[in-house]
Amino acid sequence: MSKAKVLYIHVTGVSAEILKNLVLAGIRAVLCDNRPYPQAVLDTPSFLLSAQDRTEPISKKPKYETVAQAMKSVVEELNPLLGDCEIAPEYVADLSESYLEQFSIVVASRVNMSDAIRISKATTAAGGKFYMADTFGMYGAGALDLGNNHVYRPELGKKLLDPTPLKTHVPLDQVLLLPLKDAINRFHKTPPPSWIRYRAILEYVERKKEWPTEEKADDFAQTVRQWIQESSPNLIDHELLTETALNSLAKVATSEVAPTCAVLGGIIGNEVIKAISGKGEPANNTLLFEGLSCKAWTFLVQPKK
């Protein structure tokens, strides 16, 4: 793990939790977050960075221009043994394959599906792993791609069994672009609630190039229902896809609740350590969390055979 290096694309509430857990475990961090500071922190607050009250005007020129610059000293203080924290030279849209291939792990938050798929392909092609995660109110979800050559050693008590290849690998593009109606299995006749919410948000971002907000609630509901009508008409009457439910989701789509971020971030941080060490069966290929019921699980999203 001492040789591993993780690239963090956007430091949000949930990815800050992942970063904190992994940096304290001795895994180096590289930051890619050129969003303007402090405005971005007001939009996606993190427990590692303080945010000025939204009602107060920014009275003086900020010390840092980007979130990555503001986070750099915080990361270095978390674990001084890791030395200088590197900042990625490129913007998210400009991250090249040659740059991405140096990372064991890429953790992304608040990225659109096109960028996520492109970055995931470049990362896994070089043997790395890709994780994306976001929270929305009391719910959270993550999608991951461990690549088609991932091998791990199952644990039986304290004993490690022989190396085992990942049974089913579904590339991230197939996970994210699979019609919602097909994200089911014999135990779930309809898609899991957290996955429905996450896909609705991601689809809106992909089509509108912005994250849904309370002010955009009506447009969000209309856009998502149009997408459902086009790709999964049998779900048009699902209780989470009604106009009322989607309006409510838009209001919390960018809300990051600290306990939700802490739990999902802790789970994903543990999954990253498992992926790096090769010890223990990994999650494949989603991680879902429902704060109201304190339920967290992995759900395999894959095309029907």
N, C-alpha and C positions, 0 to 999 in steps of 0.2 A: 504493500500500500504506500510505502514511502516514495515510490517512483511514480505513482499515479498522479494525474493532473486533471482537474475538473474545470470545464468551461461553463460559467454561469451566464446565461443569456437573460437579462433583466432580473434584477433583484426585487422581488415582490415579497409579500408576507410569507407565502409558502416556500418560495425558493430561498429566502433568508434563513428559514428554519433548517432546510436541507444543508445549506452552506455552513451554518453554525455547527451542526452535528458532525459534518465531515472534516471541517477545519480543526475542530477540537480532537478529532480522531487522528490527525496528522496528515490529512490529504490536502495537497496544495490547491489553491483556487486561482482562477483567472477570470477577470470580470469583463463582460461585454454588455455595457448598459450606457448608451449615449443619450438616454432621455434627459431632458433638462432638469437640473436640480435647482430649487426644491420642489418645483411643480409636480414632477412625477411622483415624489414621495407623498404629496397630498392626495394624488389619485390612487396610488397603491402603497399605503403605509407599511413600514417594516419595523419590527421591534428593535432592529439594529440601528435605525436612523430616526431621529426625532423629526416630527413634521409640525410646521407652524399652524396655528389655528386658521381654519379656512376663512373665518370672518375677519381676520386681521390682514391688512395689506402688508406685502413684503417691503419693509422699511429701508433696507439697505442692500447693496449688491452682495449676493451670496459668495461665500468663500470658494465654492466649487461650482463648476459649470455643468457637470454631468453627475448622474447617480454613481457611476463607477469611480469617479474621482473622490466622491464623498465616502464611498464604502471602503476604499483602499486602506486607509489608516485603521478603520474598524476591524477589518479582517486581520491585519498585521498584529493588532493588539489581542485578538482572540487567541492566537497561537504564535508568539514571537519566534519559536523554534523553526518556523517555516520560512522566515526571512521576508524578502520583499514580495508584495502581491502584485502580479502583473495585470496590466489592463490591455485588453485586446485592441489592436490598432484599427480594426475595421468596424463599420456599422453592421448591424445584423444582416441587412440585405446584401452586404458586400463580403460576407464571410466566404472565403474560397475553400475549395477542397483541400488544397495543399496546407492551409492553415488548420482546418478542422481535423486532419488526420493525425495530428500530434497528441490529441486528447484521448484518454482512456474512457472518459465519460463527458457527455454534454447534458446539462440540465437547463431546460428552457421554460419560461413562464411568460404569459402575455404575448405569445407569438401567433401569427395566423397560420392556417393549415399549409399554405404553399411554402412558407419559410420552414415550417417544422418538417415537412416531407423532404425538402431539398437538403436541409442540414442533417437529417437522420440518414439519408442515403449516403452522404459523403462520410459521415462518422462511422457507420457500420461497415462500409466498404473497406475501411482501413482497420477494422477489428475493434472499434470502439462501441460504446453503448449510448443510446439516446433516451432521455426521459423528459417529458413535458408535463407540467402540472399547474392547475389553477384552482382557486376556491371561489365560491360564490355563496355568500351568506353562510348558512350552516352545512353546506354541501361542498364537496370537492371531488376532483377526478384527475387522473393522470393517464397518459398513454405512453407506452415505451416500446423500444425496438432493441433487442439484444443481438441482432444479427443472426444469420443462418448457420453460424459455426460455434455458437455458444455451448460450452461444456461445463458442467458443474458436478460436484460430488455430493450426493444426498447424505443427510445426516440420520443416523440411527442411534439415538441417545448421544453419547459422546464419541461414537465411532463414525468415521467418514467412510462411505462406501465407494465403490469404483466410479471413475469418471463416467458421466452419463450425458449424452447430447440432449439439447432441448427438444422435447417431443414434437412440438408444433411451432413453427415460426411463421408469423404473418407479418410482412413488411408494414411499416407505419402507414404508407399510402393506402393499403387495403383496409387497414383498421379505421382510418379517419374517413375514407370515402365510401365505405360500405353503407348501403341504404339502411336507415334506422330500423326498418321492418325486419331486416335480416340479422340484427344483433340480438339473437335469441338462442336458447338451447332447450334441452328437455326439461330443465328446472325453471326456466324463465320463458314463459310464452309471450311476454312482451319485454322490451329492453329494460334494463335496470334504471330506476329513476335518476340516479346521478349521471348516468351516461346520456339519458335523454336530455337533461338540462345542459350538460357540457357540449353535446353535439349541436344543440340549438344555438348556443352562444357562438361556437366556432363557425357555424354556417353563416350566421349573421355577419361576423367579422370578415369572413372570406368574401362575402358579397358586397358589404358596405364599406370595408376598409376602416372600420372604427368599432369600438366596443359599445355594447348597448348600455344605455343609461336610463334613468327615470324619465328624462325629457324625451327620449327616443322610444318609449315603451310601446306606443301604438305602431310605429314603423317596425319595431322588432317583432311584435306579434304578427303583423301582416306578412313580413318577410319569411318568418319561420313557417307559418301556416302554408304559404305558397310553396316553400321547399318540401314540406310534408306531403302536400297534395301532388306534387310532381314525382316524388321518389317513394313515398310510403303512405299512399292514400288510406290504407286500412287503419292507420293510426290517427287519422284526422280528428276523431272524437275522443282520443285519449285524454284523461283528466289533466295531464301535465302539459297538453298541447292546445288547450282551449285559450281563447283570447284573454280571459281573466288570469289564468295561470301564467301565461307568457308575459303579461303586463307585470305581474308580481316578480317574475324572474328577472326582468329587465332592471327592476329597482335594486336588486342585490347582486347583479352580474359582476360588478366591480367591488363589492363589499368583501373585505377580508377580515373574518372574525378570528381573533387570536387563537382560541382553542382549536378551531378547525385547521388553521395553518399549522399549529404545533403537532397535532396528531398526524395529519397527512404528511407533513414534512418529516416527521420522525420515521414513519413507515417507509417513505421513499429513501431517506438517508440510509436506513438499514438495508434496503434492497440494493443500493449502490455498493455498499460494503460487500454484500453477498456476491454481486457481479464481479467486483474487482478480485476478491479472494477466491472465487469459485467454490465456496463452501455453502451448502444448503440450496434447496430448490428455489429458484427465483419466481417472482410473479410474472405472469405472461397472459396478456399483453396490455391489461388495464389495471388501474388501482382506483377503487371507488370508496367514497366515505360519505356517510350520512350522520351528521352530528346529532340530530334529534333522537335517533335510536342508538347512537354510539356504535354503528355497524360499519366495519371496513372489510372489504374483500376484493379479490381479483376475479375478473370475468374475462374469459377468452372470447374475443371478437374475431370471427373468421367467416369467410364466404361459405355458402352452402356447397357441399360437394355433390 
